[in-house]
C-alpha cells in the first residue's frame, strides 16, 4: 500500500508530502510529478517518484495499486479541460481498486465559475464507485500574502469584494487536512467544508498590513469590471482575470466564509491566523 500524491511538486503538494513524511515511512509515499528533476529533493528523502501527466492518460496505466490511498490535487491548467484531466486519474484509480481517493475541491457554497470544474469532477468521482473524500478547500492566505509587492508599493488593497468576508487558511493547514484523511480511518465517502477559524474583510486585511508595516494601507473596493481590467492590465489572460473577478463577486456574497469548523477539527489544532501569514510574508 502506498499513499500517492498527484501534483506533488506544486505548492500544496509539497506541503502534503513533507507532512506525510512526519507520519509514515518515505517508502510508503509516492509523488506523482511531470518533471522528475523538480522532485529531486523528494527522491533524496526516500519518496518514490512516478512520472505522469494529466494530459497523457497512458502515463497513469499501472501507476496505482490495489489498496493505495490517493490524493488528487486539482490541476491548474484552466485552458486544458480540468474535468477530463481529473477523470483520467479517477479512471486509473478505479481500475486499480484503490482504497481511497481524496480530491481537493472547493466549498459547496462557492458558485463562481471557478467552482464549475470542481462540481463536475465531484460528480465523476462520486459516480465512479471509488471510496472518496471531497476536501472542499476554501481560499488560501497565500493568494494574498504572496502578492504584497504592488499593495505595499501603492499603499492600497484593491479588490472587487465589497465588505465580504473570507475564512481563509494557510496552505499548510489544508495540507494537514489532506494528510489526516490519507493517514486516518473512517473518512470514506465524506465531504468536508474547509476554511479558517476566523473570517476577515479586506478592510481588516488592509488594517493588519498597516499595523505590521507601519505604513498607511487602505482598502479600495472597485467594481468587478474595473478589477478585471486591472488584472488584464497586469498581464493576466482575459479568461483567468474574469474567473478571479468572479471569485471576488462570490466573496462579496459570503460564499467563501466557511464556518463549519471542519478544518480545525481535522487537523487537531486552530488554523493559522491571517496576521501570522502576513508576518511570514513580510519577512520574506
Secondary structure, 3 states (H helix, E strand, C coil): CCEEECCCCCHHHHHHHHHHCCCCCHHHEEEEECCHHHHHHHHHCCCEEEECECCEHHHHCCCCCCCCEEEECCCCCHHHCHHHHHHHHHHHHHHHCCCEEEEEEECCCCCCHHHHHHHHHHHHHHHHCCCEEEEEECCECHHHHCCHHHHHHHCEEEECCCCCEECCECHHHHHHHHHHHHHCCCCCCEEEEECCCCCEEHHHHHHHHHHHHCCCCEEEECCHHHHHHHHHHCCCCHHHHHHHHHHHHHHHCCCCCCCCCHHHHHHCCCCCCHHHHHHHHHHC
